[in-house]
C-alpha cells in the first residue's frame, strides 16, 4: 500500500517540509500506512512560467542551488509549477526559468505543465524531466480525462470537481498515475476558475517583467490593467473546507481511493499559513492518536533547529 503525497512548497516552505520529511524518517510510527513524500512542488520567485498562484519577489541563485542540492541528495523530487496558461513564444527564452531547469536537471525532478507551447518546449529542451498534466487544464469530461491518462505524462492531476464521483473514477485507466487534490479550497463547480487561472498567469508575467525593469519599485496591479479576482476562497482553512463536496477525508483515502488503485494525493497550500499547513499535514498523514505528539515534535523542531542548512550554499 502506498499513499504518495505531493506537498507545497519547496521555496517558501523549504524548512517546514525538510523538517516534516525528517519526522517521517525518524518517527514512522506517527504516520498512516504507506505515507511517503512523492514530491514537493512549487516555484522560486521570479519564475515567469509559474501558474496557479502568483509568486512575487526575487530569488537568490545560491538559495536555488542549495534547495536543489538538499532535496536531491535526500531523494525528494521537486515539481515545478510551470502551469501559466498565458505563455507566448517570446516567454520561452526567459533566463531565470531556463537557468533553474538547467540546475535542477538531475533525473528526479519534474515539471507540471498546462500550456501546450511551454510543454513542447520543455519536452524538446529538457527531456530528462517527467511531466505532470495540471489540474489547471480543467478536464471535467470523463472521456477527455481518459484520453489524458493515455498520454505521455507520469502523473495527471484530476480536476477536483470530479472528487468523490466514484462512478467516474472507477472507470479510469492507469489509476496509479492519477493524482487527487484532496483539500481544494475553491468553490465546487466554480464558473470563474479558468478565468482566474488566466488572470493569475497575466499577473505572474507582469510581476516578473516589472521586477526585471524596476527591482526597487513596488508592483501595483492597477498600473498593469490586471483584474484582481480575489474571491476569498484561498483564505479557507482545513476546517473551513470540510463541508465542501470536493473534500476528501483521510478515511476516504485509505478506505476508498487506495483500494481502487489510486496512490497519488496532492495537498494544496502554496500560499497557506504555516499553521494551516501543519494542521493539514497532520490531518491527512498522521494517525489521529499521534496528532498531538506529532504537532508538538514538529513545532519543537521548527523552533529549535534554527535555520536548516541547505547544501551547496
HELIX and SHEET records of a PDB file:
HELIX    1   1 UNK A   14  UNK A   26  1                                  13    
HELIX    2   2 UNK A   28  UNK A   30  5                                   3    
HELIX    3   3 UNK A   61  UNK A   73  1                                  13    
HELIX    4   4 UNK A   89  UNK A   93  5                                   5    
HELIX    5   5 UNK A   95  UNK A  103  1                                   9    
HELIX    6   6 UNK A  116  UNK A  125  1                                  10    
HELIX    7   7 UNK A  135  UNK A  137  5                                   3    
HELIX    8   8 UNK A  142  UNK A  149  1                                   8    
HELIX    9   9 UNK A  160  UNK A  162  5                                   3    
HELIX   10  10 UNK A  166  UNK A  169  1                                   4    
HELIX   11  11 UNK A  175  UNK A  177  5                                   3    
HELIX   12  12 UNK A  193  UNK A  213  1                                  21    
HELIX   13  13 UNK A  221  UNK A  224  5                                   4    
HELIX   14  14 UNK A  233  UNK A  235  5                                   3    
HELIX   15  15 UNK A  241  UNK A  243  5                                   3    
HELIX   16  16 UNK A  250  UNK A  252  1                                   3    
HELIX   17  17 UNK A  253  UNK A  257  3                                   5    
HELIX   18  18 UNK A  258  UNK A  260  1                                   3    
HELIX   19  19 UNK A  274  UNK A  285  1                                  12    
HELIX   20  20 UNK A  288  UNK A  290  5                                   3    
HELIX   21  21 UNK A  291  UNK A  304  1                                  14    
SHEET    1   A 9 UNK A   3  UNK A   8  0                                        
SHEET    2   A 9 UNK A  35  UNK A  42  1                                        
SHEET    3   A 9 UNK A  78  UNK A  82  1                                        
SHEET    4   A 9 UNK A 110  UNK A 113  1                                        
SHEET    5   A 9 UNK A 130  UNK A 133  1                                        
SHEET    6   A 9 UNK A 155  UNK A 157  1                                        
SHEET    7   A 9 UNK A 178  UNK A 181  1                                        
SHEET    8   A 9 UNK A 264  UNK A 266  1                                        
SHEET    9   A 9 UNK A   3  UNK A   8  1                                        
END                                                                             
